[in-house]
Amino acid sequence: MRSSRYGASIRKQVDKAMESKDRRHECPKCRKLALKRKSNAVWVCKSCGAKLAGATYSFESKTGQLAKRNITEYSTKA
C-alpha cells in the first residue's frame, strides 16, 4: 500500500501488519520457526503439521498474550 493517500501513520500500520502476516513465526508445539498463515486467523506449522488458531495478521495478539498470562498466574496461585 504505497500510495500517497490515507496518511502516513495508517500506511505504516498496514505495512507492519502485512510484514507480520508474511513472516514465519515460532510454533508453540515444536518451537521451530515454521508457522505460516494459511488463511484468516488459521496458522499451520510446516514442520510438525499442527493447525492453530491465532490473530489475523500475527500469530499472537496483545489480548491473547494478556489472557495467557492471567490464566497461568491464576492457575499457579490455586
MODELLER restraints for C-alpha pairs under 7 A, 6 or more apart:
rsr = mdl.restraints
at = mdl.atoms
rsr.add(forms.Gaussian(group=physical.xy_distance, feature=features.Distance(at['CA:1:A'], at['CA:11:A']), mean=6.66, stdev=0.5))
rsr.add(forms.Gaussian(group=physical.xy_distance, feature=features.Distance(at['CA:17:A'], at['CA:57:A']), mean=5.77, stdev=0.5))
rsr.add(forms.Gaussian(group=physical.xy_distance, feature=features.Distance(at['CA:18:A'], at['CA:57:A']), mean=6.99, stdev=0.5))
rsr.add(forms.Gaussian(group=physical.xy_distance, feature=features.Distance(at['CA:20:A'], at['CA:57:A']), mean=6.27, stdev=0.5))
rsr.add(forms.Gaussian(group=physical.xy_distance, feature=features.Distance(at['CA:20:A'], at['CA:58:A']), mean=5.62, stdev=0.5))
rsr.add(forms.Gaussian(group=physical.xy_distance, feature=features.Distance(at['CA:21:A'], at['CA:37:A']), mean=6.71, stdev=0.5))
rsr.add(forms.Gaussian(group=physical.xy_distance, feature=features.Distance(at['CA:21:A'], at['CA:57:A']), mean=4.67, stdev=0.5))
rsr.add(forms.Gaussian(group=physical.xy_distance, feature=features.Distance(at['CA:21:A'], at['CA:58:A']), mean=5.59, stdev=0.5))
rsr.add(forms.Gaussian(group=physical.xy_distance, feature=features.Distance(at['CA:24:A'], at['CA:33:A']), mean=5.85, stdev=0.5))
rsr.add(forms.Gaussian(group=physical.xy_distance, feature=features.Distance(at['CA:24:A'], at['CA:34:A']), mean=5.84, stdev=0.5))
rsr.add(forms.Gaussian(group=physical.xy_distance, feature=features.Distance(at['CA:24:A'], at['CA:35:A']), mean=5.40, stdev=0.5))
rsr.add(forms.Gaussian(group=physical.xy_distance, feature=features.Distance(at['CA:24:A'], at['CA:36:A']), mean=5.36, stdev=0.5))
rsr.add(forms.Gaussian(group=physical.xy_distance, feature=features.Distance(at['CA:25:A'], at['CA:33:A']), mean=5.21, stdev=0.5))
rsr.add(forms.Gaussian(group=physical.xy_distance, feature=features.Distance(at['CA:25:A'], at['CA:34:A']), mean=6.27, stdev=0.5))
rsr.add(forms.Gaussian(group=physical.xy_distance, feature=features.Distance(at['CA:25:A'], at['CA:35:A']), mean=4.91, stdev=0.5))
rsr.add(forms.Gaussian(group=physical.xy_distance, feature=features.Distance(at['CA:25:A'], at['CA:36:A']), mean=6.69, stdev=0.5))
rsr.add(forms.Gaussian(group=physical.xy_distance, feature=features.Distance(at['CA:26:A'], at['CA:32:A']), mean=5.31, stdev=0.5))
rsr.add(forms.Gaussian(group=physical.xy_distance, feature=features.Distance(at['CA:26:A'], at['CA:33:A']), mean=4.27, stdev=0.5))
rsr.add(forms.Gaussian(group=physical.xy_distance, feature=features.Distance(at['CA:26:A'], at['CA:34:A']), mean=6.27, stdev=0.5))
rsr.add(forms.Gaussian(group=physical.xy_distance, feature=features.Distance(at['CA:26:A'], at['CA:35:A']), mean=5.91, stdev=0.5))
rsr.add(forms.Gaussian(group=physical.xy_distance, feature=features.Distance(at['CA:27:A'], at['CA:33:A']), mean=6.27, stdev=0.5))
rsr.add(forms.Gaussian(group=physical.xy_distance, feature=features.Distance(at['CA:27:A'], at['CA:34:A']), mean=6.38, stdev=0.5))
rsr.add(forms.Gaussian(group=physical.xy_distance, feature=features.Distance(at['CA:27:A'], at['CA:35:A']), mean=5.45, stdev=0.5))
rsr.add(forms.Gaussian(group=physical.xy_distance, feature=features.Distance(at['CA:27:A'], at['CA:45:A']), mean=6.39, stdev=0.5))
rsr.add(forms.Gaussian(group=physical.xy_distance, feature=features.Distance(at['CA:30:A'], at['CA:48:A']), mean=6.72, stdev=0.5))
rsr.add(forms.Gaussian(group=physical.xy_distance, feature=features.Distance(at['CA:34:A'], at['CA:45:A']), mean=5.28, stdev=0.5))
rsr.add(forms.Gaussian(group=physical.xy_distance, feature=features.Distance(at['CA:34:A'], at['CA:46:A']), mean=5.22, stdev=0.5))
rsr.add(forms.Gaussian(group=physical.xy_distance, feature=features.Distance(at['CA:34:A'], at['CA:47:A']), mean=6.00, stdev=0.5))
rsr.add(forms.Gaussian(group=physical.xy_distance, feature=features.Distance(at['CA:35:A'], at['CA:43:A']), mean=6.30, stdev=0.5))
rsr.add(forms.Gaussian(group=physical.xy_distance, feature=features.Distance(at['CA:35:A'], at['CA:44:A']), mean=5.54, stdev=0.5))
rsr.add(forms.Gaussian(group=physical.xy_distance, feature=features.Distance(at['CA:35:A'], at['CA:45:A']), mean=4.22, stdev=0.5))
rsr.add(forms.Gaussian(group=physical.xy_distance, feature=features.Distance(at['CA:35:A'], at['CA:46:A']), mean=6.28, stdev=0.5))
rsr.add(forms.Gaussian(group=physical.xy_distance, feature=features.Distance(at['CA:36:A'], at['CA:43:A']), mean=5.55, stdev=0.5))
rsr.add(forms.Gaussian(group=physical.xy_distance, feature=features.Distance(at['CA:36:A'], at['CA:44:A']), mean=5.57, stdev=0.5))
rsr.add(forms.Gaussian(group=physical.xy_distance, feature=features.Distance(at['CA:36:A'], at['CA:45:A']), mean=6.30, stdev=0.5))
rsr.add(forms.Gaussian(group=physical.xy_distance, feature=features.Distance(at['CA:37:A'], at['CA:43:A']), mean=4.44, stdev=0.5))
rsr.add(forms.Gaussian(group=physical.xy_distance, feature=features.Distance(at['CA:37:A'], at['CA:44:A']), mean=6.37, stdev=0.5))
rsr.add(forms.Gaussian(group=physical.xy_distance, feature=features.Distance(at['CA:38:A'], at['CA:44:A']), mean=6.28, stdev=0.5))
rsr.add(forms.Gaussian(group=physical.xy_distance, feature=features.Distance(at['CA:40:A'], at['CA:56:A']), mean=5.46, stdev=0.5))
rsr.add(forms.Gaussian(group=physical.xy_distance, feature=features.Distance(at['CA:41:A'], at['CA:53:A']), mean=5.64, stdev=0.5))
rsr.add(forms.Gaussian(group=physical.xy_distance, feature=features.Distance(at['CA:41:A'], at['CA:54:A']), mean=5.05, stdev=0.5))
rsr.add(forms.Gaussian(group=physical.xy_distance, feature=features.Distance(at['CA:41:A'], at['CA:55:A']), mean=5.06, stdev=0.5))
rsr.add(forms.Gaussian(group=physical.xy_distance, feature=features.Distance(at['CA:41:A'], at['CA:56:A']), mean=4.27, stdev=0.5))
rsr.add(forms.Gaussian(group=physical.xy_distance, feature=features.Distance(at['CA:42:A'], at['CA:51:A']), mean=7.00, stdev=0.5))
rsr.add(forms.Gaussian(group=physical.xy_distance, feature=features.Distance(at['CA:42:A'], at['CA:52:A']), mean=5.95, stdev=0.5))
rsr.add(forms.Gaussian(group=physical.xy_distance, feature=features.Distance(at['CA:42:A'], at['CA:53:A']), mean=4.87, stdev=0.5))
rsr.add(forms.Gaussian(group=physical.xy_distance, feature=features.Distance(at['CA:42:A'], at['CA:54:A']), mean=6.31, stdev=0.5))
rsr.add(forms.Gaussian(group=physical.xy_distance, feature=features.Distance(at['CA:43:A'], at['CA:51:A']), mean=5.80, stdev=0.5))
rsr.add(forms.Gaussian(group=physical.xy_distance, feature=features.Distance(at['CA:43:A'], at['CA:52:A']), mean=5.13, stdev=0.5))
rsr.add(forms.Gaussian(group=physical.xy_distance, feature=features.Distance(at['CA:43:A'], at['CA:53:A']), mean=6.05, stdev=0.5))
rsr.add(forms.Gaussian(group=physical.xy_distance, feature=features.Distance(at['CA:43:A'], at['CA:54:A']), mean=6.81, stdev=0.5))
rsr.add(forms.Gaussian(group=physical.xy_distance, feature=features.Distance(at['CA:44:A'], at['CA:50:A']), mean=5.69, stdev=0.5))
rsr.add(forms.Gaussian(group=physical.xy_distance, feature=features.Distance(at['CA:44:A'], at['CA:51:A']), mean=4.57, stdev=0.5))
rsr.add(forms.Gaussian(group=physical.xy_distance, feature=features.Distance(at['CA:44:A'], at['CA:52:A']), mean=6.25, stdev=0.5))
rsr.add(forms.Gaussian(group=physical.xy_distance, feature=features.Distance(at['CA:45:A'], at['CA:51:A']), mean=6.64, stdev=0.5))
rsr.add(forms.Gaussian(group=physical.xy_distance, feature=features.Distance(at['CA:54:A'], at['CA:60:A']), mean=5.90, stdev=0.5))
rsr.add(forms.Gaussian(group=physical.xy_distance, feature=features.Distance(at['CA:55:A'], at['CA:61:A']), mean=5.69, stdev=0.5))
